[in-house]
Amino acid sequence: QVQLVESGGGLVQPGGSLRLSCSASGFTFSNYFLSWYRQAPGKQRELVAIITNSDYTNISDTVKGRFTASRDNAKNMVYLQMNSLKFEDTAVYYCNAWRPALVGVEAYWGQGTQVTVSS
């Protein structure tokens, strides 16, 4: 059974930091691209970061310089380190694992973790 479980969200003041974690099971983790998305109330889901299966990382311009993403294939974990958080970073953050399939992509999603930036 495939599972992606995010953790580490919460309430933080502007300028603070949070580290999100995503634990994966039920599939060959190292073969998959990993992504972090977020969705704020009333907005579309937004791509935050991608980590390829060769460990290349691409961070959205919106959060570049503040967020970093990493993966640990030995632990089947993916992380999102968020620094200098702003009000506009408030969203539900989702972990996503995907790889190309014969038709389209094979993708899995976590249930999301809420990040609220508030004073």
N, C-alpha and C positions, 0 to 999 in steps of 0.2 A: 504494500500500500504506500503510495507516494504521499509524503507529507513535507510541507514547508511551514515552519513555525517561527514567527517573528517574536522578539522580545526586546525590552529596553526602552520602550516609549514611556512618556510621562509628561509631567508639567515642569517647565524650565523657564527661567527668566531670560529676557533678551540679553544676548552676550554670553549665555551659558553654553554648555556642551552636553551632548548625549551620545551614547554609542548603541546603535541598534545591532542586534544579532539575529541571524536566521539559521535555524537548524534544519538540515535536510535529511530525508531518509527515503528508502524505497526505490532509488534509482542510482545509476552510476554517476555520481556527482561530478567527478572530474571531466566528464565528457560534455558537460553542459555549460552554456553561457549563463551568467547570472546577472540579474538586473535589480535595481531598486527603483520603484516608482512611488509617487505620492499623489494623493488626491485631496484637495482642499474642498470645503463645503461649496457646492454650487459650481465647481470647476471640473474640467476634464482631468483624467489621470495623466500625470506628467512623468516622463522618464527623468530620473535623477542620475543614475550611474549604470554603467555596464562593465562587467569584468568577463573577458573572454576565457575560453578553456586553456589558453596559453598565458593567462594572467595579464593580458593587456587591459588597462583600465581607461575608460573615458567618462569624464564627469560633465554634467550639464553646465553650460555657461552660467546658468542662474545661480549655481551654488559652488562653482569652481573657486578654489582658494579657501573655502570654508569646510567643504565636505571631502572626505576620502573614503574609498571603498576598497575592501580587500577580501580575499577568500583563503580558506585553509582546507585544502583537499583532504588532508589526513583526518580532519575532524568533521568534515562535511558541514562546514560553517561558512557563512558569508557575513560581512560586517559593513556597517556604515557609520563612520565617525563624523559627527556633526559638531562643528565649532562655530563660535560667533553667531549663534542662532538669532534669527530675526522673527518678528511677528508673522511675517509672510511665509515662514517655514512651517507654520501650523498646518497639519494635514494628517491623514492616515497614510502610513508608509507600508508599502507592500514589497515583499521579496518575490522574485520571479526567476524560474529556471527554464531555459529553453534551448532547443537545438533544431537545426533544419531537419525536416522529415521528407519523405518521398513527395508528399504533397503538403505544402505549407510548413508549419512548424509544430513541434511537440512542445507543449508548454505547461508548466505547473505554477500555481500561485499559492502564497500564504494567505492567512486570514486578515493580515494587517495589524499594525500597532499604532496607536494614537500618539502623536507628538503635539503638544500644545505649548506655544511660546507666549507667555503672558507675564505681566508685572503685577 
